[in-house]
Amino acid sequence: MDYRQAREYMDEAAKYGSVLGLENIEALLEKLQNPQDRLKFIHISGTNGKGSVLAYLSTVMKEAGYKTGRYISPTLFSYRERIQVDEEYISREDFAGLAGRVKTAVEEMLAEGKAHPTAFEMETAISFLYFVQEKCDIVVLETGLGGLLDATNVVKTTVMEVITSVSMDHIGVLGNTLAEIAAQKAGIIKENTAVVSCEQEKDAMDVIERTAAEKGCRLYVASEREAADVVYGYEEQSFSYKEYHNVRIRLAGYYQIKNAILALEAVRRLKNIGWKLTDEAVRGGFEKARWKGRFTLISREPVFIIDGAHNRDGAGQLKQSLELYFKGRRMIFIMGVFKDKEYDVIARMLAPMADKIFTVQTPDNPRALPAGELALAVSKYNNSVEAAPDIKDAVRKSIALAGGEDVIVAFGSLSFLKDIAEAVEQK
């Protein structure tokens, strides 16, 4: 099959939805001779910060000379963005060829009466095949949903697990309490591996500590309190942590210091278990790391920020970053979320900060909350809200309203940020 046919095949598989559990992915990978068993992984779970930590770690590993695979979700700007080696997207030809192999395996499963894998399970299998094909030294792997029952948790050859900030998200799917959700996130921990976590709320940390102990793992906790010389900025930031002084990062958001410290603690532990990471590679990796969609500056005149704040923790982080960088400046918001998110909580936290808010509906997604419904929810916290007919209209009106010192912020579902960025570029 060619790339177009492969994409159509994957899009068709989307009808099988999202299924937690490893039975399907295990059966699929067995048909493909278990490529994941020939790889080494750094596995990342958590609620917020997974992508940024992945960016820091994979860029450091690449700078150190290791052939490094990345597997991420969701993606913003290209479907092929989810599977990368040394920051290069999988080619159309490679994706099509490997999708053909997966299709054959799926057909064999169906002939045996097994369930059809989900699109995410099939993409995960394609990624493993590709990383083996490209002879990756290490793969930095981000969980899709949760951890314990996520398709990525089929891997058994992790050298390290990293757990980012855990907060209430996917309530009712992953659990109804912070401890239940943390148990899902900590489910990626394998026996006798290195585990690195940031500081967590007590209920979450208790679960992580207990799981690590049960698996015979040493848990290392990155403490933001040990950071020094912190310099904030929405284009460049820097900090010192333990033996690393004045580490520079280009990722914005006050929380990126916390994410970078977690990644740096992981780097320290990787060095301890034998990975050769020079100071030059570490510093270069942190400075060169990029992660679009988390407090990303896409325009300077006017200042236009996109941010995937789609839960209460992300909204709180966005609020603190805006107060840090743009205190006293007039703000215009563009907001779009899924109907299964805590959009009322997000609106309560952020809406009072804006002079004007445009709500949008994420296009082509059945989970999207209609712009009118979102505007009604937002109006409880800010009367100056307008439901825009589409994203281009919201961008056009926002830019028309913005003065020289004003700031436009588009936030919510990651799935509409690409459309925002494209509309800004066209404008």
Beta strands, then each sheet from edge to edge (+ up, - down):
strand 1: 41-45
strand 2: 68-71
strand 3: 83-85
strand 4: 88-89
strand 5: 138-142
strand 6: 158-163
strand 7: 194-198
strand 8: 218-222
strand 9: 227-231
strand 10: 237-241
strand 11: 244-249
strand 12: 296-300
strand 13: 303-307
strand 14: 331-336
strand 15: 356-359
strand 16: 385-387
strand 17: 407-412
sheet 1: 4+ 3- 2+ 5+ 1+ 6+ 7+ 8+
sheet 2: 9+ 10- 11+
sheet 3: 12+ 13- 17- 14- 15- 16-
end
